[in-house]
């Protein structure tokens, strides 16, 4: 399973465009199973009156099946091919769901802006589709070659429909490429790649899992006030972060304790320069 491109061709395409897609990383059956489990997770959070705006992040520390997903051999191999390294870790994960017939959107932005992960060109986002993600569903759009411009200045613009924490927006020049994906396919993009997406006009929820991978022996946090926690998926662990442990049960007591500490550290760094201290609902 995986992309039909060889490692060299995959990395070359990524270096030129700043993204690659579609990459077949899991089967349609695996994607359907993951979607069902995702909906069970949402129901469980609702029953326990737990905030989705918090629990959509780093759920691989709470759900054994998501932990297995971020370690999936096809996904990890594709990331290794793009980054050209065997040493790979996961910085964070977040569910990106747009309800059917919703105006929720993501403005043009770079993932690098508030992350503090340096060098940012050694960090990528894998956007894994768990359903059919069409242009009408508000698939991710990429600006080809935009990663070559490095870090761009962003403006924070309040907008209820913008799903980004700060409403951050950057300039986007050129013709965007729409990453239409089938269930079980993924796109991989650089932390510097300018991307965004519009509302969901389809009759089904647009559902994806964003997984942030990085080169374990190169990437460090810049300006951090807390030493963060990461998940090692291949090779030696990073010397610059504490290592997270696999969950054994869904939303277990020890799992939630680890998740809360990992999120506390991540949010302390992410929101340190803002009066806002949490992500949007």
N, C-alpha and C positions, 0 to 999 in steps of 0.2 A: 504494500500500500504506500501511497505518497505521490508526489509530483512525478511526471514523466521525465522531467529534466534531470540530468545528472548534477552532482554536487557543484561542479565547476560552472555549468550553465546557469544553475539556480543562483549562485553567488554573483555571477556576472550580470544577470538581469536585475538582481537586487541592487547592485552597485550603480547601475545606470539609472534606474527608475526611482529607487528608494522604496520599492515594494514589489511583491510577487503575489500572483493569484491566478487561477485557483490551485490550491495544493490539497489533494485528497489525503487527509490524515486519519480519518476514522470512517467506518462504514456507515451506510444509511441506517442500518439497524442499531449500531452503537449510538448514533445521533438521536434516534427516536427514543431509545432507552434513557439517554441523558436528559432529553426534553421532559419525559415523564417524571424523572426524579427531581428535576428542577421545579416542576409544578407541585410536587409533594413537599419540597422544601419551602416553597412560598406558603403553602397551606399550613405547614407546621409553625412557621414564624407568626402567621396570623393567629393561630390558636394560642400561642404563648405571648401574644402582644409584643413581639419584638420588631423593631424598626427596620424596614427593608433598606432604607438609606444607609444604614450601618452594616447590616448583615449581607449585603450584596458584594462586599469587599472581602477578600481573603477567605472565601468560603472553602477553599481547599484545606484549611485548618480545622474545619467543622464537619466536613462531609468526606468520608473515605473514598467515595466514588469520584469526587472532584480531584482529590489528591492523586488518584490513579490516572485521571485524565491528563493532568499537567505533566505526568511522567510517561505518557504514552510514547512508545518507541518511535512511531512515525512522526509525531510532532517534534520530539526532541531531536531526531535525526535531521529534520528539515531546518531547525534552528541552528544546529551544529554546522550544517552545510552553508547557511547564510553567513554566520559569524566566523566560520573558518576556525573553530576551536572545539575541543572535546569537553572543556570545562564550562558548564552552563548551570545557572541557577534561576529560580523564579523570584522576582522582587515582589510582585503582587498579582492579584487576579480581581476582576470585577465583572459582574453580569451586566450586559447592556441590552435591555429590553425596551422596545417601543410598542405600546399597546396598539391594537388594530384601530385604524381610523383616528390616529392621534397626530397632533402637531408637534410633538416632542422632536427636538433636533439637536445636533451638535454643530456648533459654529466652526469655521476654519481655525485650526489650531495645531500645535505640535505637542506631543506627549511629554517632551523634555522640559516644558516651561516651568513647572513647579516641582518636578520630581527630584531634582538635585542629584541625579545619577550622572557621574562623569567618568570617562568620556561618553557622552550621550550617543555617539555613533556606534558604540558597542552594546547598545540596548535595543531590543526590538519588541514589537507587540504582535502576538499571534491573535488574530480575530477569528474564532472558531464558530461557524454557523451550525446551529442545532435545528434549523428549519430552512425552507427555501427563502433566500434573501434576495428579492428582486429590486429593480430600480424604484418601483412604486412603493416598496416596503421601506424605502429610505436606507438603501445599502450605503456602505462607506464609499466615499469618493476621495481619490488621491490626486495630488498635483505632481505630475511626473518631474523628477529631477529636483524637486524643492528641497530635498535633504542636503543638497550640496551648498545651500546658502547658510547653513549653520543655524544658530539660535536667532529667531526673529523677535522683534518687540511685539508684545500683545497688549491690547486694551481690554479692560474689564468693563463689560457692558451689561447691566442688569436686564434680564429677559426671562420671564417665567417659563417659556418654552425651551430655552437652552438648557440642556441636561448637564453642562459643564459646571463645576463647582463655583467658579468665579465669573462665568459668562465670558471667559477669555476668548479673544478673537484676534487673528493676525491677518496680514494681507495675503491674498491668494491670486497669483498671476498665472495665466495659461488656460489650457483646456483640461478640465478634470476627467479622470478615468473612473468609471463606476465599477466597483468590485462586486458584481453579481455572483452569488454563491449558492450552491446546492447544500442540503443538509450533509454534514460531515466534511465539507470543504473548508479551507481556511485561507486567509490572506496573511501575509507577513510584511510589516512595514517598519522602517527606521523610526526611532524616537524623534528625529529631526524632520520627518516627512509631514508636510502640511496636508491635513485631511479634515473631513467633516461629513455631515449627512443631513438629509432633510426629513420631513415627517413621514409617517407610515400611512399610505393610502389603501393598503391591502385590508382584507377581511380577517387576517390572522396577525398575531403578535410577531414582531421581528425579534428573534431571540439569538443572542450570541454570547460567548464567553471571551473576554479579553484577558490574555495571559502575557505578562511582562517578563521576558527572559533577558538575561545579560551574561556577559563573559565574566566568569567568577574571579579570575585572577587579575583583571584589569579595572573593573568598575568600582568606584567608591562613592560615598555620599559627600556632596559639597555643602559646606555651611550647616552641617547637621548639629542639632542640639541633643539628639538621642542616637544611640547605636541601634540600628534597625535589625530586624530578623528576616531571613530569607530561606527558601527551600532549595537545597542542592538536588539537581536531577541527573547530573553526569559529571564524572571526574572528581577532583578534589574540591572540598568546600571552599568558599570564599574566606580569606583571612580578615576581611573588612566588615563582616556582618556576623551576628549570632545565627545559629542554624535552627530552623524550625523542625518539629517532630511530627510524624504522621498521626492523623486521628484514628482512633479505634472504633468509635461509635458516633452516630449522628448526634450533634449538639450535646455531647457528653459534658459533664462538669469540668473535667480536666481539659477537655478540648476548648471549651469556652474560656477558661482561664488563660490558656496560651494565646487564643485568638484575641482576647481583650488586651493583653500585654503587647502583642505584635501590632495591633491597630493603634494603641496608645502611642507607641513610638513612631509609627509611620505618620500619624496625624500631627504629632508634635512638630515634626519636620515640615510636612506639607503645608500646614496652616500657620507656621510660626510668624510670618510677616503680615498676617491678616487678622482682623477682629472676628471674622467668620471662622468657626472651629469645627464645622461638619459639612458633609456633602449634602446635596439636595435630596429631597424625598423622591 
